[in-house]
Amino acid sequence: MSFKVAIVGATGNVGREMLNILEERGFPVSEVVALASRRSQGTEVSFGDRTLKVRALDQYDFSDTDICIMSAGGNVSKEWSPKIGKQGCVVIDNSSAFRYDQDVPLIVPEVNPDAISLFTRKNIIANPNCSTAQLVVALKPLHDFATIKRVVVATYQSVSGAGKEGMDELFTQTRAVFVADQVDVKKFTKRIAFNVIPHIDVFLDDGFTKEEWKMVAETKKMLDPKIKLTATCVRVPVFIGHSEAVNIEFEKPITADEARDILREAPGCQVLDKREDGGYITPLESAGEDATFISRIREDSTIDNGLSMWIVSDNLRKGAALNAVQIAELLVERGLIQPKKKAA
């Protein structure tokens, strides 16, 4: 069986990564269609050794397409995902538009694969926020073993999470600092070069940002509504790879050694934890890798049943593109979709 797959937002960072991962993982495609807005129509993108010409989303008929992976932002998804779903095409949406809709499953395949069957309600499946995705991959096996009560997380999120504009701003500002030019601030609220910004997404009435709220709501929806979580999300001058300093309180005893053993066996996790210089992962090494890396695992003596750890992942891959493709693979593996018959 092979499937016709459309990528909406194919010219963006995540859209291009989705095309790369579809090809890398050998997803069974009969045809891949690259879609974007009219202004990108005719742009060329790569799919393996093939070159695809981008078509306009608003002129495309989804009636013979099996899967649409949507990475074009929340407003585009709100308008188009329901329309595409009604044409019998399953939408895997990378935006926040439908993550909190109870009729739309929010899926990380290593964490809550069984929830995917709910997609038939709207023909839409939501991809979680990039910072949440890597967190729950590491939390899930530990929660199964010792039951998590509370999580305190501080994120160190790369500029690629803000798209190409974020990456361009870090590059141009860094160059400007070195040659003593004026440093212009456009994408971020303050200078990002040689700085960190404790502000991602909009502020809410309680003083938290929407990015921080997303981590709370998504962890509860995917993992366990009883888990208490508080987050501080920070943008850092790194191009690719989100890092998280995580403190976890469990209901049952768990040692650092037990956590290492559990995480080494857990799907999607890779432990790199040596108590020596360089015996840990940084975002630089995570770039281009599929795994969620865990380092600095240690017991927290200030609370009962507490652990601290460091979690790093390539946000363009597991945080977005890879997870979306894994969702598509899960649909196929479980026989939840069948290829549409070609029109005579």
Secondary structure by P-SEA (a helix, b strand, c coil): cbbbbbbcccccaaaaaaaaaaaaacccccbbbbbbccccccbbbbcccbbbbbbbcccccccccccccccccaaaaaacaaaaaaacbbbbcccccccccccccccccccccccccccccccbbbbccaaaaaaaaaaaaaaacccccbbbbbbbcccccccaaaaaaaaaaaaaaaaccccccccccccccccccccccccccccccaaaaaaaaaaaacccccbbbbbbbbbccccbbbbbbbbbbbcccccaaaaaaaaaacccccccccccccccccccccccccccccccccccccccbbbbbbbbccccccccaaaaaaaaaaaaaacccccccccc
